[in-house]
Amino acid sequence: MYLQLVTKRQANRLRRIGFNWKVKDIFILHTARVMFPDTMEIEDNWNQYEETLSRPSIPLALQWARETFHCKCEVTIMDWETDAYAGMLLFPDMQEPVSTRVFEERAWAENELLSKVIEYIISLRLAE
């Protein structure tokens, strides 16, 4: 088992919607992902700098969304025998929850859930 980090696209979109928590991992913009020795193991809000993007874990990004936007977003097991997982999200203004596809791996369900949460927040901002 490994800690799944957000993709570069997710990191970019998280910055766009205001992600500002301190994390250790980063993307350097316009180049491959690198870590410099002087920045290794330093937690910072990397989104405050023009040349970097914060790269949180997917569970941390989902926790940030829950606390910031007061939404419910979590992955649930759909079938105990086959280990099938799906994500569910519900924002205060939604009539019914939205679900992700069903995945055999929890990590994939979390990844798709985060993408759906980000898309919904962006759509809310565009509607304003």
Backbone as JSON Lines, residues from 0, in Angstrom:
{"i":0,"aa":"M","n":[0.85,-1.18,0.0],"ca":[0.0,0.0,0.0],"c":[0.89,1.24,0.0]}
{"i":1,"aa":"Y","n":[0.5,2.23,-0.76],"ca":[1.26,3.46,-0.86],"c":[0.31,4.65,-0.72]}
{"i":2,"aa":"L","n":[0.88,5.77,-0.37],"ca":[0.09,6.99,-0.25],"c":[-0.05,7.6,-1.63]}
{"i":3,"aa":"Q","n":[-1.27,7.68,-2.13],"ca":[-1.51,8.18,-3.47],"c":[-1.55,9.7,-3.46]}
{"i":4,"aa":"L","n":[-0.71,10.3,-4.29],"ca":[-0.64,11.75,-4.4],"c":[-1.47,12.22,-5.58]}
{"i":5,"aa":"V","n":[-1.87,13.48,-5.54],"ca":[-2.67,14.03,-6.63],"c":[-1.83,14.12,-7.9]}
{"i":6,"aa":"T","n":[-2.51,14.12,-9.04],"ca":[-1.83,14.31,-10.32],"c":[-1.5,15.79,-10.5]}
{"i":7,"aa":"K","n":[-0.69,16.09,-11.5],"ca":[-0.34,17.49,-11.75],"c":[-1.59,18.29,-12.12]}
{"i":8,"aa":"R","n":[-2.47,17.69,-12.91],"ca":[-3.72,18.39,-13.27],"c":[-4.56,18.67,-12.03]}
{"i":9,"aa":"Q","n":[-4.7,17.68,-11.15],"ca":[-5.46,17.89,-9.92],"c":[-4.81,18.96,-9.06]}
{"i":10,"aa":"A","n":[-3.48,18.94,-8.96],"ca":[-2.76,19.93,-8.16],"c":[-3.0,21.34,-8.7]}
{"i":11,"aa":"N","n":[-2.96,21.47,-10.02],"ca":[-3.2,22.77,-10.65],"c":[-4.63,23.25,-10.38]}
{"i":12,"aa":"R","n":[-5.58,22.36,-10.47],"ca":[-6.99,22.72,-10.23],"c":[-7.22,23.0,-8.74]}
{"i":13,"aa":"L","n":[-6.55,22.27,-7.85],"ca":[-6.67,22.55,-6.41],"c":[-6.16,23.95,-6.09]}
{"i":14,"aa":"R","n":[-5.05,24.33,-6.73],"ca":[-4.55,25.69,-6.52],"c":[-5.6,26.7,-6.97]}
{"i":15,"aa":"R","n":[-6.22,26.43,-8.1],"ca":[-7.23,27.34,-8.68],"c":[-8.42,27.54,-7.74]}
{"i":16,"aa":"I","n":[-8.79,26.5,-6.98],"ca":[-9.94,26.63,-6.08],"c":[-9.54,26.98,-4.65]}
{"i":17,"aa":"G","n":[-8.24,27.23,-4.44],"ca":[-7.82,27.79,-3.16],"c":[-7.12,26.87,-2.18]}
{"i":18,"aa":"F","n":[-6.66,25.7,-2.62],"ca":[-5.95,24.81,-1.69],"c":[-4.74,25.55,-1.13]}
{"i":19,"aa":"N","n":[-4.65,25.62,0.21],"ca":[-3.57,26.38,0.83],"c":[-2.94,25.69,2.04]}
{"i":20,"aa":"W","n":[-3.13,24.4,2.16],"ca":[-2.54,23.68,3.28],"c":[-1.07,23.39,3.01]}
{"i":21,"aa":"K","n":[-0.31,23.25,4.09],"ca":[1.11,22.95,3.97],"c":[1.29,21.46,3.67]}
{"i":22,"aa":"V","n":[2.14,21.18,2.68],"ca":[2.47,19.81,2.3],"c":[3.96,19.74,2.0]}
{"i":23,"aa":"K","n":[4.48,18.51,1.95],"ca":[5.91,18.33,1.68],"c":[6.22,18.14,0.2]}
{"i":24,"aa":"D","n":[5.31,17.57,-0.54],"ca":[5.6,17.23,-1.93],"c":[5.12,18.35,-2.85]}
{"i":25,"aa":"I","n":[5.86,18.55,-3.93],"ca":[5.56,19.64,-4.86],"c":[5.74,19.21,-6.31]}
{"i":26,"aa":"F","n":[5.16,20.01,-7.19],"ca":[5.46,19.97,-8.62],"c":[6.19,21.27,-8.93]}
{"i":27,"aa":"I","n":[7.27,21.16,-9.71],"ca":[7.92,22.35,-10.25],"c":[7.27,22.59,-11.6]}
{"i":28,"aa":"L","n":[6.75,23.76,-11.83],"ca":[6.04,24.04,-13.08],"c":[6.99,24.12,-14.27]}
{"i":29,"aa":"H","n":[6.5,23.69,-15.41],"ca":[7.22,23.74,-16.68],"c":[8.44,22.84,-16.72]}
{"i":30,"aa":"T","n":[8.47,21.82,-15.9],"ca":[9.57,20.86,-15.92],"c":[9.1,19.59,-15.24]}
{"i":31,"aa":"A","n":[9.92,18.58,-15.21],"ca":[9.58,17.34,-14.51],"c":[9.55,17.58,-13.01]}
{"i":32,"aa":"R","n":[8.82,16.73,-12.3],"ca":[8.73,16.85,-10.84],"c":[10.09,16.55,-10.24]}
{"i":33,"aa":"V","n":[10.61,17.49,-9.49],"ca":[11.9,17.31,-8.82],"c":[11.79,17.82,-7.4]}
{"i":34,"aa":"M","n":[12.65,17.32,-6.56],"ca":[12.76,17.82,-5.19],"c":[14.21,18.27,-5.01]}
{"i":35,"aa":"F","n":[14.41,19.46,-4.53],"ca":[15.75,19.94,-4.28],"c":[16.13,19.63,-2.84]}
{"i":36,"aa":"P","n":[17.41,19.33,-2.58],"ca":[17.81,18.97,-1.22],"c":[17.41,19.98,-0.16]}
{"i":37,"aa":"D","n":[17.45,21.28,-0.47],"ca":[17.11,22.28,0.54],"c":[15.61,22.4,0.78]}
{"i":38,"aa":"T","n":[14.79,21.8,-0.09],"ca":[13.35,21.83,0.14],"c":[12.81,20.48,0.59]}
{"i":39,"aa":"M","n":[13.64,19.46,0.63],"ca":[13.19,18.14,1.05],"c":[12.7,18.2,2.49]}
{"i":40,"aa":"E","n":[11.56,17.57,2.72],"ca":[11.0,17.44,4.07],"c":[10.55,18.77,4.67]}
{"i":41,"aa":"I","n":[10.38,19.79,3.88],"ca":[9.87,21.06,4.39],"c":[8.4,21.15,4.01]}
{"i":42,"aa":"E","n":[7.55,21.37,5.0],"ca":[6.14,21.58,4.72],"c":[5.92,23.06,4.46]}
{"i":43,"aa":"D","n":[5.2,23.34,3.39],"ca":[4.89,24.73,3.06],"c":[3.64,24.74,2.19]}
{"i":44,"aa":"N","n":[3.03,25.89,2.09],"ca":[1.95,26.08,1.12],"c":[2.64,26.45,-0.19]}
{"i":45,"aa":"W","n":[2.99,25.43,-0.96],"ca":[3.76,25.63,-2.2],"c":[2.95,26.38,-3.25]}
{"i":46,"aa":"N","n":[1.64,26.46,-3.07],"ca":[0.81,27.2,-4.03],"c":[1.01,28.71,-3.94]}
{"i":47,"aa":"Q","n":[1.65,29.18,-2.89],"ca":[1.87,30.61,-2.77],"c":[3.02,31.1,-3.64]}
{"i":48,"aa":"Y","n":[3.78,30.16,-4.19],"ca":[4.9,30.53,-5.05],"c":[4.53,30.29,-6.51]}
{"i":49,"aa":"E","n":[4.96,31.17,-7.36],"ca":[4.59,31.1,-8.78],"c":[5.13,29.86,-9.48]}
{"i":50,"aa":"E","n":[6.31,29.39,-9.07],"ca":[6.96,28.31,-9.8],"c":[6.66,26.91,-9.27]}
{"i":51,"aa":"T","n":[5.85,26.79,-8.22],"ca":[5.56,25.48,-7.66],"c":[4.06,25.27,-7.44]}
{"i":52,"aa":"L","n":[3.69,23.99,-7.36],"ca":[2.33,23.57,-7.01],"c":[2.41,22.64,-5.81]}
{"i":53,"aa":"S","n":[1.55,22.84,-4.85],"ca":[1.45,21.88,-3.74],"c":[0.94,20.55,-4.28]}
{"i":54,"aa":"R","n":[1.5,19.45,-3.77],"ca":[1.06,18.12,-4.21],"c":[0.65,17.3,-2.98]}
{"i":55,"aa":"P","n":[-0.58,17.5,-2.52],"ca":[-1.03,16.75,-1.34],"c":[-1.4,15.31,-1.71]}
{"i":56,"aa":"S","n":[-1.59,14.51,-0.69],"ca":[-2.15,13.18,-0.92],"c":[-3.63,13.37,-1.25]}
{"i":57,"aa":"I","n":[-4.2,12.39,-1.91],"ca":[-5.62,12.47,-2.25],"c":[-6.49,12.52,-1.0]}
{"i":58,"aa":"P","n":[-6.22,11.68,0.03],"ca":[-7.03,11.79,1.26],"c":[-6.94,13.18,1.91]}
{"i":59,"aa":"L","n":[-5.76,13.8,1.89],"ca":[-5.63,15.13,2.48],"c":[-6.41,16.16,1.66]}
{"i":60,"aa":"A","n":[-6.37,16.06,0.35],"ca":[-7.13,16.99,-0.5],"c":[-8.64,16.83,-0.27]}
{"i":61,"aa":"L","n":[-9.09,15.59,-0.09],"ca":[-10.51,15.37,0.2],"c":[-10.89,15.94,1.56]}
{"i":62,"aa":"Q","n":[-9.99,15.79,2.54],"ca":[-10.25,16.37,3.87],"c":[-10.34,17.89,3.77]}
{"i":63,"aa":"W","n":[-9.45,18.5,3.01],"ca":[-9.48,19.95,2.81],"c":[-10.81,20.37,2.2]}
{"i":64,"aa":"A","n":[-11.28,19.63,1.19],"ca":[-12.56,19.96,0.54],"c":[-13.71,19.85,1.53]}
{"i":65,"aa":"R","n":[-13.7,18.81,2.36],"ca":[-14.76,18.66,3.37],"c":[-14.78,19.84,4.33]}
{"i":66,"aa":"E","n":[-13.62,20.23,4.81],"ca":[-13.54,21.32,5.79],"c":[-13.79,22.69,5.16]}
{"i":67,"aa":"T","n":[-13.34,22.89,3.95],"ca":[-13.46,24.2,3.3],"c":[-14.84,24.44,2.7]}
{"i":68,"aa":"F","n":[-15.41,23.42,2.06],"ca":[-16.68,23.58,1.33],"c":[-17.85,22.87,2.01]}
{"i":69,"aa":"H","n":[-17.61,22.29,3.18],"ca":[-18.66,21.63,3.96],"c":[-19.41,20.58,3.16]}
{"i":70,"aa":"C","n":[-18.67,19.85,2.35],"ca":[-19.29,18.79,1.55],"c":[-19.05,17.43,2.22]}
{"i":71,"aa":"K","n":[-19.8,16.48,1.8],"ca":[-19.58,15.1,2.23],"c":[-18.99,14.39,1.02]}
{"i":72,"aa":"C","n":[-17.81,13.83,1.18],"ca":[-17.17,13.09,0.09],"c":[-16.35,11.96,0.71]}
{"i":73,"aa":"E","n":[-16.72,10.76,0.35],"ca":[-16.01,9.61,0.89],"c":[-16.17,8.42,-0.03]}
{"i":74,"aa":"V","n":[-15.27,7.47,0.16],"ca":[-15.32,6.23,-0.61],"c":[-15.93,5.16,0.28]}
{"i":75,"aa":"T","n":[-16.84,4.41,-0.29],"ca":[-17.49,3.32,0.45],"c":[-17.3,2.01,-0.3]}
{"i":76,"aa":"I","n":[-17.36,0.92,0.44],"ca":[-17.26,-0.39,-0.19],"c":[-18.64,-0.78,-0.68]}
{"i":77,"aa":"M","n":[-18.7,-1.21,-1.93],"ca":[-19.98,-1.56,-2.55],"c":[-20.27,-3.05,-2.46]}
{"i":78,"aa":"D","n":[-19.22,-3.85,-2.43],"ca":[-19.39,-5.3,-2.41],"c":[-18.24,-5.91,-1.63]}
{"i":79,"aa":"W","n":[-18.54,-6.48,-0.48],"ca":[-17.52,-7.05,0.4],"c":[-16.81,-8.23,-0.24]}
{"i":80,"aa":"E","n":[-17.5,-8.98,-1.06],"ca":[-16.91,-10.18,-1.64],"c":[-15.91,-9.86,-2.74]}
{"i":81,"aa":"T","n":[-16.17,-8.84,-3.51],"ca":[-15.27,-8.5,-4.63],"c":[-14.43,-7.26,-4.36]}
{"i":82,"aa":"D","n":[-14.56,-6.67,-3.18],"ca":[-13.85,-5.44,-2.87],"c":[-14.08,-4.36,-3.92]}
{"i":83,"aa":"A","n":[-15.33,-4.07,-4.18],"ca":[-15.69,-3.03,-5.13],"c":[-15.96,-1.73,-4.36]}
{"i":84,"aa":"Y","n":[-15.33,-0.64,-4.81],"ca":[-15.42,0.65,-4.12],"c":[-16.02,1.71,-5.04]}
{"i":85,"aa":"A","n":[-16.73,2.65,-4.44],"ca":[-17.25,3.8,-5.17],"c":[-17.2,5.02,-4.26]}
{"i":86,"aa":"G","n":[-17.02,6.17,-4.86],"ca":[-17.02,7.42,-4.12],"c":[-18.39,8.07,-4.19]}
{"i":87,"aa":"M","n":[-18.74,8.78,-3.13],"ca":[-20.01,9.51,-3.08],"c":[-19.7,10.94,-2.64]}
{"i":88,"aa":"L","n":[-20.34,11.9,-3.3],"ca":[-20.16,13.28,-2.87],"c":[-21.5,13.98,-2.79]}
{"i":89,"aa":"L","n":[-21.61,14.87,-1.82],"ca":[-22.83,15.63,-1.6],"c":[-22.44,17.01,-1.07]}
{"i":90,"aa":"F","n":[-22.84,18.04,-1.79],"ca":[-22.62,19.41,-1.35],"c":[-23.93,19.93,-0.77]}
{"i":91,"aa":"P","n":[-23.88,20.94,0.09],"ca":[-25.09,21.45,0.73],"c":[-26.21,21.84,-0.23]}
{"i":92,"aa":"D","n":[-25.87,22.3,-1.43],"ca":[-26.9,22.74,-2.37],"c":[-27.39,21.63,-3.31]}
{"i":93,"aa":"M","n":[-26.88,20.41,-3.16],"ca":[-27.29,19.3,-4.03],"c":[-28.53,18.61,-3.47]}
{"i":94,"aa":"Q","n":[-29.41,18.19,-4.36],"ca":[-30.61,17.46,-3.95],"c":[-30.29,16.0,-3.6]}
{"i":95,"aa":"E","n":[-29.42,15.39,-4.4],"ca":[-29.06,13.99,-4.2],"c":[-27.55,13.83,-4.37]}
{"i":96,"aa":"P","n":[-26.97,12.83,-3.72],"ca":[-25.52,12.61,-3.87],"c":[-25.16,12.14,-5.28]}
{"i":97,"aa":"V","n":[-23.92,12.39,-5.65],"ca":[-23.36,11.95,-6.92],"c":[-22.35,10.85,-6.6]}
{"i":98,"aa":"S","n":[-22.34,9.8,-7.4],"ca":[-21.39,8.72,-7.15],"c":[-20.41,8.58,-8.31]}
{"i":99,"aa":"T","n":[-19.29,7.96,-8.01],"ca":[-18.29,7.67,-9.03],"c":[-18.6,6.29,-9.61]}
{"i":100,"aa":"R","n":[-17.81,5.89,-10.58],"ca":[-17.88,4.51,-11.07],"c":[-17.39,3.59,-9.96]}
{"i":101,"aa":"V","n":[-17.63,2.31,-10.13],"ca":[-17.19,1.32,-9.15],"c":[-15.81,0.81,-9.58]}
{"i":102,"aa":"F","n":[-14.89,0.74,-8.64],"ca":[-13.51,0.31,-8.9],"c":[-13.14,-0.85,-7.99]}
{"i":103,"aa":"E","n":[-12.23,-1.67,-8.46],"ca":[-11.71,-2.77,-7.63],"c":[-10.71,-2.26,-6.6]}
{"i":104,"aa":"E","n":[-10.08,-1.14,-6.88],"ca":[-9.09,-0.56,-5.98],"c":[-9.65,0.7,-5.32]}
{"i":105,"aa":"R","n":[-9.51,0.8,-4.01],"ca":[-9.98,1.98,-3.27],"c":[-9.28,3.25,-3.76]}
{"i":106,"aa":"A","n":[-7.99,3.14,-4.05],"ca":[-7.21,4.31,-4.49],"c":[-7.78,4.91,-5.77]}
{"i":107,"aa":"W","n":[-8.24,4.08,-6.7],"ca":[-8.82,4.6,-7.94],"c":[-10.15,5.3,-7.68]}
{"i":108,"aa":"A","n":[-10.93,4.76,-6.76],"ca":[-12.2,5.39,-6.39],"c":[-11.94,6.75,-5.74]}
{"i":109,"aa":"E","n":[-10.92,6.84,-4.88],"ca":[-10.58,8.11,-4.25],"c":[-10.11,9.12,-5.29]}
{"i":110,"aa":"N","n":[-9.32,8.66,-6.24],"ca":[-8.81,9.54,-7.3],"c":[-9.96,10.14,-8.1]}
{"i":111,"aa":"E","n":[-10.89,9.3,-8.53],"ca":[-12.03,9.8,-9.3],"c":[-12.92,10.7,-8.44]}
{"i":112,"aa":"L","n":[-13.09,10.35,-7.18],"ca":[-13.9,11.18,-6.28],"c":[-13.3,12.58,-6.17]}
{"i":113,"aa":"L","n":[-12.0,12.66,-5.98],"ca":[-11.37,13.98,-5.88],"c":[-11.57,14.78,-7.15]}
{"i":114,"aa":"S","n":[-11.42,14.14,-8.3],"ca":[-11.64,14.84,-9.57],"c":[-13.07,15.38,-9.67]}
{"i":115,"aa":"K","n":[-14.05,14.59,-9.24],"ca":[-15.45,15.03,-9.28],"c":[-15.7,16.19,-8.31]}
{"i":116,"aa":"V","n":[-15.09,16.12,-7.14],"ca":[-15.23,17.21,-6.15],"c":[-14.66,18.5,-6.73]}
{"i":117,"aa":"I","n":[-13.47,18.41,-7.31],"ca":[-12.84,19.6,-7.9],"c":[-13.7,20.16,-9.03]}
{"i":118,"aa":"E","n":[-14.18,19.3,-9.91],"ca":[-15.03,19.74,-11.03],"c":[-16.27,20.46,-10.52]}
{"i":119,"aa":"Y","n":[-16.89,19.91,-9.47],"ca":[-18.1,20.53,-8.94],"c":[-17.8,21.91,-8.36]}
{"i":120,"aa":"I","n":[-16.72,22.03,-7.63],"ca":[-16.35,23.33,-7.04],"c":[-16.06,24.34,-8.14]}
{"i":121,"aa":"I","n":[-15.35,23.93,-9.17],"ca":[-15.06,24.84,-10.29],"c":[-16.36,25.26,-10.97]}
{"i":122,"aa":"S","n":[-17.29,24.32,-11.16],"ca":[-18.57,24.68,-11.8],"c":[-19.35,25.67,-10.95]}
{"i":123,"aa":"L","n":[-19.27,25.54,-9.63],"ca":[-19.93,26.51,-8.74],"c":[-19.32,27.9,-8.92]}
{"i":124,"aa":"R","n":[-18.0,27.96,-8.99],"ca":[-17.31,29.23,-9.15],"c":[-17.65,29.88,-10.49]}
{"i":125,"aa":"L","n":[-17.74,29.07,-11.55],"ca":[-18.07,29.6,-12.86],"c":[-19.49,30.12,-12.93]}
{"i":126,"aa":"A","n":[-20.38,29.51,-12.12],"ca":[-21.79,29.92,-12.11],"c":[-22.0,31.24,-11.37]}
{"i":127,"aa":"E","n":[-21.04,31.62,-10.54],"ca":[-21.19,32.86,-9.75],"c":[-21.04,34.09,-10.6]}
